[in-house]
Amino acid sequence: MDSEIIFQVHDSPEGGFEAKALSHSIHTEADSLDELRDMIRDAVACHFDDAERPKVIRLHFVREEIIAA
């Protein structure tokens, strides 16, 4: 059992946010950060049995920004 699971979070092209676990096949999306946190918790709960569920969920935010040279 891992004590934590890490999700990479980025802005969705359609608006909102997308999250993908780095070490498991877990993906989710939401319109707001609060909703995304709830969706991630729910996805982790569905993916793991209670005894195997990580104790910590870490969110790693990735942002892309383009600026004029």
mmCIF file as gemmi writes it, N, C-alpha and C atoms, coordinates in Angstrom:
data_model
loop_
_atom_site.group_PDB
_atom_site.id
_atom_site.type_symbol
_atom_site.label_atom_id
_atom_site.label_alt_id
_atom_site.label_comp_id
_atom_site.label_asym_id
_atom_site.label_entity_id
_atom_site.label_seq_id
_atom_site.pdbx_PDB_ins_code
_atom_site.Cartn_x
_atom_site.Cartn_y
_atom_site.Cartn_z
_atom_site.occupancy
_atom_site.B_iso_or_equiv
_atom_site.pdbx_formal_charge
_atom_site.auth_seq_id
_atom_site.auth_asym_id
_atom_site.pdbx_PDB_model_num
ATOM 1 N N . MET Axp A 1 ? 0.829 -1.177 0 1 0 ? 1 A 1
ATOM 2 C CA . MET Axp A 1 ? 0 0 0 1 0 ? 1 A 1
ATOM 3 C C . MET Axp A 1 ? 0.877 1.246 0 1 0 ? 1 A 1
ATOM 4 N N . ASP Axp A 2 ? 0.555 2.188 -0.876 1 0 ? 2 A 1
ATOM 5 C CA . ASP Axp A 2 ? 1.23 3.477 -0.88 1 0 ? 2 A 1
ATOM 6 C C . ASP Axp A 2 ? 0.54 4.38 0.123 1 0 ? 2 A 1
ATOM 7 N N . SER Axp A 3 ? 1.327 5.211 0.811 1 0 ? 3 A 1
ATOM 8 C CA . SER Axp A 3 ? 0.724 6.111 1.787 1 0 ? 3 A 1
ATOM 9 C C . SER Axp A 3 ? 0.148 7.363 1.131 1 0 ? 3 A 1
ATOM 10 N N . GLU Axp A 4 ? 0.548 7.632 -0.132 1 0 ? 4 A 1
ATOM 11 C CA . GLU Axp A 4 ? -0.015 8.777 -0.838 1 0 ? 4 A 1
ATOM 12 C C . GLU Axp A 4 ? -0.148 8.476 -2.318 1 0 ? 4 A 1
ATOM 13 N N . ILE Axp A 5 ? -1.018 9.231 -2.956 1 0 ? 5 A 1
ATOM 14 C CA . ILE Axp A 5 ? -1.196 9.137 -4.397 1 0 ? 5 A 1
ATOM 15 C C . ILE Axp A 5 ? -1.081 10.562 -4.942 1 0 ? 5 A 1
ATOM 16 N N . ILE Axp A 6 ? -0.44 10.705 -6.095 1 0 ? 6 A 1
ATOM 17 C CA . ILE Axp A 6 ? -0.208 12.014 -6.679 1 0 ? 6 A 1
ATOM 18 C C . ILE Axp A 6 ? -1.012 12.147 -7.961 1 0 ? 6 A 1
ATOM 19 N N . PHE Axp A 7 ? -1.711 13.269 -8.081 1 0 ? 7 A 1
ATOM 20 C CA . PHE Axp A 7 ? -2.462 13.588 -9.291 1 0 ? 7 A 1
ATOM 21 C C . PHE Axp A 7 ? -1.829 14.799 -9.964 1 0 ? 7 A 1
ATOM 22 N N . GLN Axp A 8 ? -1.695 14.714 -11.271 1 0 ? 8 A 1
ATOM 23 C CA . GLN Axp A 8 ? -1.283 15.864 -12.063 1 0 ? 8 A 1
ATOM 24 C C . GLN Axp A 8 ? -2.556 16.571 -12.512 1 0 ? 8 A 1
ATOM 25 N N . VAL Axp A 9 ? -2.659 17.865 -12.227 1 0 ? 9 A 1
ATOM 26 C CA . VAL Axp A 9 ? -3.857 18.649 -12.522 1 0 ? 9 A 1
ATOM 27 C C . VAL Axp A 9 ? -3.496 19.732 -13.536 1 0 ? 9 A 1
ATOM 28 N N . HIS Axp A 10 ? -4.321 19.857 -14.554 1 0 ? 10 A 1
ATOM 29 C CA . HIS Axp A 10 ? -4.097 20.926 -15.531 1 0 ? 10 A 1
ATOM 30 C C . HIS Axp A 10 ? -5.435 21.471 -16.011 1 0 ? 10 A 1
ATOM 31 N N . ASP Axp A 11 ? -5.37 22.672 -16.592 1 0 ? 11 A 1
ATOM 32 C CA . ASP Axp A 11 ? -6.572 23.298 -17.134 1 0 ? 11 A 1
ATOM 33 C C . ASP Axp A 11 ? -7.068 22.484 -18.314 1 0 ? 11 A 1
ATOM 34 N N . SER Axp A 12 ? -8.367 22.292 -18.381 1 0 ? 12 A 1
ATOM 35 C CA . SER Axp A 12 ? -8.97 21.587 -19.504 1 0 ? 12 A 1
ATOM 36 C C . SER Axp A 12 ? -9.155 22.552 -20.667 1 0 ? 12 A 1
ATOM 37 N N . PRO Axp A 13 ? -8.926 22.114 -21.901 1 0 ? 13 A 1
ATOM 38 C CA . PRO Axp A 13 ? -9.15 22.99 -23.054 1 0 ? 13 A 1
ATOM 39 C C . PRO Axp A 13 ? -10.602 23.469 -23.158 1 0 ? 13 A 1
ATOM 40 N N . GLU Axp A 14 ? -11.536 22.694 -22.624 1 0 ? 14 A 1
ATOM 41 C CA . GLU Axp A 14 ? -12.954 23.049 -22.666 1 0 ? 14 A 1
ATOM 42 C C . GLU Axp A 14 ? -13.366 23.912 -21.483 1 0 ? 14 A 1
ATOM 43 N N . GLY Axp A 15 ? -12.439 24.199 -20.587 1 0 ? 15 A 1
ATOM 44 C CA . GLY Axp A 15 ? -12.738 24.917 -19.354 1 0 ? 15 A 1
ATOM 45 C C . GLY Axp A 15 ? -12.746 23.952 -18.19 1 0 ? 15 A 1
ATOM 46 N N . GLY Axp A 16 ? -12.495 24.436 -17.012 1 0 ? 16 A 1
ATOM 47 C CA . GLY Axp A 16 ? -12.432 23.57 -15.842 1 0 ? 16 A 1
ATOM 48 C C . GLY Axp A 16 ? -11.062 22.941 -15.708 1 0 ? 16 A 1
ATOM 49 N N . PHE Axp A 17 ? -11.031 21.758 -15.08 1 0 ? 17 A 1
ATOM 50 C CA . PHE Axp A 17 ? -9.768 21.105 -14.755 1 0 ? 17 A 1
ATOM 51 C C . PHE Axp A 17 ? -9.844 19.61 -15.054 1 0 ? 17 A 1
ATOM 52 N N . GLU Axp A 18 ? -8.685 19.027 -15.341 1 0 ? 18 A 1
ATOM 53 C CA . GLU Axp A 18 ? -8.541 17.586 -15.517 1 0 ? 18 A 1
ATOM 54 C C . GLU Axp A 18 ? -7.46 17.099 -14.567 1 0 ? 18 A 1
ATOM 55 N N . ALA Axp A 19 ? -7.645 15.896 -14.037 1 0 ? 19 A 1
ATOM 56 C CA . ALA Axp A 19 ? -6.665 15.318 -13.121 1 0 ? 19 A 1
ATOM 57 C C . ALA Axp A 19 ? -6.413 13.868 -13.498 1 0 ? 19 A 1
ATOM 58 N N . LYS Axp A 20 ? -5.137 13.48 -13.434 1 0 ? 20 A 1
ATOM 59 C CA . LYS Axp A 20 ? -4.737 12.11 -13.747 1 0 ? 20 A 1
ATOM 60 C C . LYS Axp A 20 ? -3.747 11.65 -12.689 1 0 ? 20 A 1
ATOM 61 N N . ALA Axp A 21 ? -3.998 10.482 -12.113 1 0 ? 21 A 1
ATOM 62 C CA . ALA Axp A 21 ? -3.067 9.902 -11.154 1 0 ? 21 A 1
ATOM 63 C C . ALA Axp A 21 ? -1.798 9.477 -11.878 1 0 ? 21 A 1
ATOM 64 N N . LEU Axp A 22 ? -0.652 9.709 -11.251 1 0 ? 22 A 1
ATOM 65 C CA . LEU Axp A 22 ? 0.614 9.368 -11.893 1 0 ? 22 A 1
ATOM 66 C C . LEU Axp A 22 ? 0.936 7.882 -11.803 1 0 ? 22 A 1
ATOM 67 N N . SER Axp A 23 ? 0.438 7.197 -10.796 1 0 ? 23 A 1
ATOM 68 C CA . SER Axp A 23 ? 0.823 5.799 -10.599 1 0 ? 23 A 1
ATOM 69 C C . SER Axp A 23 ? -0.321 4.801 -10.762 1 0 ? 23 A 1
ATOM 70 N N . HIS Axp A 24 ? -1.508 5.296 -11.09 1 0 ? 24 A 1
ATOM 71 C CA . HIS Axp A 24 ? -2.673 4.423 -11.253 1 0 ? 24 A 1
ATOM 72 C C . HIS Axp A 24 ? -3.525 4.935 -12.404 1 0 ? 24 A 1
ATOM 73 N N . SER Axp A 25 ? -4.407 4.104 -12.905 1 0 ? 25 A 1
ATOM 74 C CA . SER Axp A 25 ? -5.298 4.495 -13.999 1 0 ? 25 A 1
ATOM 75 C C . SER Axp A 25 ? -6.545 5.17 -13.44 1 0 ? 25 A 1
ATOM 76 N N . ILE Axp A 26 ? -6.357 6.369 -12.926 1 0 ? 26 A 1
ATOM 77 C CA . ILE Axp A 26 ? -7.469 7.139 -12.373 1 0 ? 26 A 1
ATOM 78 C C . ILE Axp A 26 ? -7.456 8.505 -13.049 1 0 ? 26 A 1
ATOM 79 N N . HIS Axp A 27 ? -8.589 8.862 -13.655 1 0 ? 27 A 1
ATOM 80 C CA . HIS Axp A 27 ? -8.755 10.155 -14.324 1 0 ? 27 A 1
ATOM 81 C C . HIS Axp A 27 ? -10.083 10.752 -13.891 1 0 ? 27 A 1
ATOM 82 N N . THR Axp A 28 ? -10.126 12.065 -13.782 1 0 ? 28 A 1
ATOM 83 C CA . THR Axp A 28 ? -11.382 12.741 -13.493 1 0 ? 28 A 1
ATOM 84 C C . THR Axp A 28 ? -11.292 14.187 -13.955 1 0 ? 28 A 1
ATOM 85 N N . GLU Axp A 29 ? -12.423 14.851 -14.001 1 0 ? 29 A 1
ATOM 86 C CA . GLU Axp A 29 ? -12.456 16.257 -14.417 1 0 ? 29 A 1
ATOM 87 C C . GLU Axp A 29 ? -13.593 16.955 -13.701 1 0 ? 29 A 1
ATOM 88 N N . ALA Axp A 30 ? -13.505 18.296 -13.646 1 0 ? 30 A 1
ATOM 89 C CA . ALA Axp A 30 ? -14.537 19.084 -12.974 1 0 ? 30 A 1
ATOM 90 C C . ALA Axp A 30 ? -14.452 20.53 -13.447 1 0 ? 30 A 1
ATOM 91 N N . ASP Axp A 31 ? -15.512 21.279 -13.158 1 0 ? 31 A 1
ATOM 92 C CA . ASP Axp A 31 ? -15.576 22.681 -13.565 1 0 ? 31 A 1
ATOM 93 C C . ASP Axp A 31 ? -14.852 23.616 -12.602 1 0 ? 31 A 1
ATOM 94 N N . SER Axp A 32 ? -14.749 23.248 -11.327 1 0 ? 32 A 1
ATOM 95 C CA . SER Axp A 32 ? -14.096 24.102 -10.333 1 0 ? 32 A 1
ATOM 96 C C . SER Axp A 32 ? -13.1 23.284 -9.519 1 0 ? 32 A 1
ATOM 97 N N . LEU Axp A 33 ? -12.21 23.972 -8.815 1 0 ? 33 A 1
ATOM 98 C CA . LEU Axp A 33 ? -11.229 23.26 -7.981 1 0 ? 33 A 1
ATOM 99 C C . LEU Axp A 33 ? -11.903 22.531 -6.819 1 0 ? 33 A 1
ATOM 100 N N . ASP Axp A 34 ? -12.907 23.145 -6.216 1 0 ? 34 A 1
ATOM 101 C CA . ASP Axp A 34 ? -13.612 22.47 -5.119 1 0 ? 34 A 1
ATOM 102 C C . ASP Axp A 34 ? -14.281 21.193 -5.601 1 0 ? 34 A 1
ATOM 103 N N . GLU Axp A 35 ? -14.923 21.267 -6.762 1 0 ? 35 A 1
ATOM 104 C CA . GLU Axp A 35 ? -15.565 20.085 -7.335 1 0 ? 35 A 1
ATOM 105 C C . GLU Axp A 35 ? -14.516 19.044 -7.727 1 0 ? 35 A 1
ATOM 106 N N . LEU Axp A 36 ? -13.385 19.491 -8.234 1 0 ? 36 A 1
ATOM 107 C CA . LEU Axp A 36 ? -12.319 18.561 -8.617 1 0 ? 36 A 1
ATOM 108 C C . LEU Axp A 36 ? -11.805 17.794 -7.402 1 0 ? 36 A 1
ATOM 109 N N . ARG Axp A 37 ? -11.61 18.493 -6.298 1 0 ? 37 A 1
ATOM 110 C CA . ARG Axp A 37 ? -11.154 17.812 -5.076 1 0 ? 37 A 1
ATOM 111 C C . ARG Axp A 37 ? -12.137 16.72 -4.66 1 0 ? 37 A 1
ATOM 112 N N . ASP Axp A 38 ? -13.424 17.027 -4.71 1 0 ? 38 A 1
ATOM 113 C CA . ASP Axp A 38 ? -14.449 16.03 -4.372 1 0 ? 38 A 1
ATOM 114 C C . ASP Axp A 38 ? -14.423 14.858 -5.35 1 0 ? 38 A 1
ATOM 115 N N . MET Axp A 39 ? -14.274 15.157 -6.642 1 0 ? 39 A 1
ATOM 116 C CA . MET Axp A 39 ? -14.242 14.102 -7.666 1 0 ? 39 A 1
ATOM 117 C C . MET Axp A 39 ? -13.015 13.203 -7.485 1 0 ? 39 A 1
ATOM 118 N N . ILE Axp A 40 ? -11.88 13.801 -7.142 1 0 ? 40 A 1
ATOM 119 C CA . ILE Axp A 40 ? -10.661 13.012 -6.915 1 0 ? 40 A 1
ATOM 120 C C . ILE Axp A 40 ? -10.831 12.108 -5.71 1 0 ? 40 A 1
ATOM 121 N N . ARG Axp A 41 ? -11.36 12.646 -4.626 1 0 ? 41 A 1
ATOM 122 C CA . ARG Axp A 41 ? -11.593 11.809 -3.435 1 0 ? 41 A 1
ATOM 123 C C . ARG Axp A 41 ? -12.517 10.63 -3.77 1 0 ? 41 A 1
ATOM 124 N N . ASP Axp A 42 ? -13.573 10.902 -4.508 1 0 ? 42 A 1
ATOM 125 C CA . ASP Axp A 42 ? -14.52 9.86 -4.893 1 0 ? 42 A 1
ATOM 126 C C . ASP Axp A 42 ? -13.851 8.825 -5.792 1 0 ? 42 A 1
ATOM 127 N N . ALA Axp A 43 ? -13.052 9.277 -6.757 1 0 ? 43 A 1
ATOM 128 C CA . ALA Axp A 43 ? -12.376 8.349 -7.67 1 0 ? 43 A 1
ATOM 129 C C . ALA Axp A 43 ? -11.394 7.455 -6.922 1 0 ? 43 A 1
ATOM 130 N N . VAL Axp A 44 ? -10.662 8.024 -5.972 1 0 ? 44 A 1
ATOM 131 C CA . VAL Axp A 44 ? -9.714 7.231 -5.179 1 0 ? 44 A 1
ATOM 132 C C . VAL Axp A 44 ? -10.472 6.219 -4.322 1 0 ? 44 A 1
ATOM 133 N N . ALA Axp A 45 ? -11.572 6.641 -3.721 1 0 ? 45 A 1
ATOM 134 C CA . ALA Axp A 45 ? -12.364 5.724 -2.893 1 0 ? 45 A 1
ATOM 135 C C . ALA Axp A 45 ? -12.912 4.562 -3.716 1 0 ? 45 A 1
ATOM 136 N N . CYS Axp A 46 ? -13.299 4.831 -4.973 1 0 ? 46 A 1
ATOM 137 C CA . CYS Axp A 46 ? -13.822 3.775 -5.843 1 0 ? 46 A 1
ATOM 138 C C . CYS Axp A 46 ? -12.723 2.837 -6.334 1 0 ? 46 A 1
ATOM 139 N N . HIS Axp A 47 ? -11.522 3.343 -6.466 1 0 ? 47 A 1
ATOM 140 C CA . HIS Axp A 47 ? -10.422 2.567 -7.039 1 0 ? 47 A 1
ATOM 141 C C . HIS Axp A 47 ? -9.767 1.612 -6.028 1 0 ? 47 A 1
ATOM 142 N N . PHE Axp A 48 ? -9.761 1.994 -4.754 1 0 ? 48 A 1
ATOM 143 C CA . PHE Axp A 48 ? -9.066 1.21 -3.728 1 0 ? 48 A 1
ATOM 144 C C . PHE Axp A 48 ? -10.035 0.65 -2.701 1 0 ? 48 A 1
ATOM 145 N N . ASP Axp A 49 ? -9.682 -0.522 -2.161 1 0 ? 49 A 1
ATOM 146 C CA . ASP Axp A 49 ? -10.373 -1.043 -0.989 1 0 ? 49 A 1
ATOM 147 C C . ASP Axp A 49 ? -9.98 -0.173 0.2 1 0 ? 49 A 1
ATOM 148 N N . ASP Axp A 50 ? -10.798 -0.184 1.247 1 0 ? 50 A 1
ATOM 149 C CA . ASP Axp A 50 ? -10.514 0.642 2.421 1 0 ? 50 A 1
ATOM 150 C C . ASP Axp A 50 ? -9.118 0.397 2.981 1 0 ? 50 A 1
ATOM 151 N N . ALA Axp A 51 ? -8.695 -0.84 3.051 1 0 ? 51 A 1
ATOM 152 C CA . ALA Axp A 51 ? -7.387 -1.167 3.636 1 0 ? 51 A 1
ATOM 153 C C . ALA Axp A 51 ? -6.224 -0.708 2.75 1 0 ? 51 A 1
ATOM 154 N N . GLU Axp A 52 ? -6.453 -0.58 1.457 1 0 ? 52 A 1
ATOM 155 C CA . GLU Axp A 52 ? -5.384 -0.216 0.528 1 0 ? 52 A 1
ATOM 156 C C . GLU Axp A 52 ? -5.392 1.254 0.131 1 0 ? 52 A 1
ATOM 157 N N . ARG Axp A 53 ? -6.405 1.993 0.526 1 0 ? 53 A 1
ATOM 158 C CA . ARG Axp A 53 ? -6.568 3.386 0.112 1 0 ? 53 A 1
ATOM 159 C C . ARG Axp A 53 ? -5.444 4.253 0.676 1 0 ? 53 A 1
ATOM 160 N N . PRO Axp A 54 ? -4.809 5.067 -0.172 1 0 ? 54 A 1
ATOM 161 C CA . PRO Axp A 54 ? -3.771 5.982 0.315 1 0 ? 54 A 1
ATOM 162 C C . PRO Axp A 54 ? -4.34 6.954 1.338 1 0 ? 54 A 1
ATOM 163 N N . LYS Axp A 55 ? -3.503 7.353 2.277 1 0 ? 55 A 1
ATOM 164 C CA . LYS Axp A 55 ? -3.929 8.271 3.334 1 0 ? 55 A 1
ATOM 165 C C . LYS Axp A 55 ? -3.855 9.73 2.883 1 0 ? 55 A 1
ATOM 166 N N . VAL Axp A 56 ? -3.003 10.014 1.879 1 0 ? 56 A 1
ATOM 167 C CA . VAL Axp A 56 ? -2.802 11.382 1.412 1 0 ? 56 A 1
ATOM 168 C C . VAL Axp A 56 ? -2.986 11.431 -0.099 1 0 ? 56 A 1
ATOM 169 N N . ILE Axp A 57 ? -3.69 12.448 -0.56 1 0 ? 57 A 1
ATOM 170 C CA . ILE Axp A 57 ? -3.819 12.718 -1.998 1 0 ? 57 A 1
ATOM 171 C C . ILE Axp A 57 ? -3.098 14.032 -2.261 1 0 ? 57 A 1
ATOM 172 N N . ARG Axp A 58 ? -2.073 13.974 -3.095 1 0 ? 58 A 1
ATOM 173 C CA . ARG Axp A 58 ? -1.289 15.169 -3.418 1 0 ? 58 A 1
ATOM 174 C C . ARG Axp A 58 ? -1.662 15.631 -4.823 1 0 ? 58 A 1
ATOM 175 N N . LEU Axp A 59 ? -1.918 16.927 -4.971 1 0 ? 59 A 1
ATOM 176 C CA . LEU Axp A 59 ? -2.254 17.504 -6.271 1 0 ? 59 A 1
ATOM 177 C C . LEU Axp A 59 ? -1.062 18.318 -6.767 1 0 ? 59 A 1
ATOM 178 N N . HIS Axp A 60 ? -0.602 17.993 -7.956 1 0 ? 60 A 1
ATOM 179 C CA . HIS Axp A 60 ? 0.504 18.711 -8.589 1 0 ? 60 A 1
ATOM 180 C C . HIS Axp A 60 ? -0.086 19.498 -9.75 1 0 ? 60 A 1
ATOM 181 N N . PHE Axp A 61 ? -0.116 20.826 -9.627 1 0 ? 61 A 1
ATOM 182 C CA . PHE Axp A 61 ? -0.718 21.682 -10.64 1 0 ? 61 A 1
ATOM 183 C C . PHE Axp A 61 ? 0.3 22.035 -11.711 1 0 ? 61 A 1
ATOM 184 N N . VAL Axp A 62 ? -0.101 21.838 -12.982 1 0 ? 62 A 1
ATOM 185 C CA . VAL Axp A 62 ? 0.738 22.148 -14.131 1 0 ? 62 A 1
ATOM 186 C C . VAL Axp A 62 ? 0.005 23.206 -14.93 1 0 ? 62 A 1
ATOM 187 N N . ARG Axp A 63 ? 0.673 24.298 -15.187 1 0 ? 63 A 1
ATOM 188 C CA . ARG Axp A 63 ? 0.069 25.4 -15.954 1 0 ? 63 A 1
ATOM 189 C C . ARG Axp A 63 ? 0.97 25.73 -17.109 1 0 ? 63 A 1
ATOM 190 N N . GLU Axp A 64 ? 0.348 26.003 -18.231 1 0 ? 64 A 1
ATOM 191 C CA . GLU Axp A 64 ? 1.091 26.45 -19.404 1 0 ? 64 A 1
ATOM 192 C C . GLU Axp A 64 ? 0.672 27.876 -19.689 1 0 ? 64 A 1
ATOM 193 N N . GLU Axp A 65 ? 1.666 28.719 -19.917 1 0 ? 65 A 1
ATOM 194 C CA . GLU Axp A 65 ? 1.383 30.11 -20.223 1 0 ? 65 A 1
ATOM 195 C C . GLU Axp A 65 ? 2.245 30.525 -21.398 1 0 ? 65 A 1
ATOM 196 N N . ILE Axp A 66 ? 1.634 31.186 -22.353 1 0 ? 66 A 1
ATOM 197 C CA . ILE Axp A 66 ? 2.346 31.657 -23.529 1 0 ? 66 A 1
ATOM 198 C C . ILE Axp A 66 ? 2.397 33.166 -23.461 1 0 ? 66 A 1
ATOM 199 N N . ILE Axp A 67 ? 3.6 33.702 -23.651 1 0 ? 67 A 1
ATOM 200 C CA . ILE Axp A 67 ? 3.753 35.159 -23.64 1 0 ? 67 A 1
ATOM 201 C C . ILE Axp A 67 ? 4.457 35.586 -24.92 1 0 ? 67 A 1
ATOM 202 N N . ALA Axp A 68 ? 4.197 36.799 -25.324 1 0 ? 68 A 1
ATOM 203 C CA . ALA Axp A 68 ? 4.842 37.334 -26.53 1 0 ? 68 A 1
ATOM 204 C C . ALA Axp A 68 ? 6.318 37.569 -26.249 1 0 ? 68 A 1
ATOM 205 N N . ALA Axp A 69 ? 7.131 37.318 -27.241 1 0 ? 69 A 1
ATOM 206 C CA . ALA Axp A 69 ? 8.577 37.499 -27.09 1 0 ? 69 A 1
ATOM 207 C C . ALA Axp A 69 ? 8.958 38.953 -27.281 1 0 ? 69 A 1
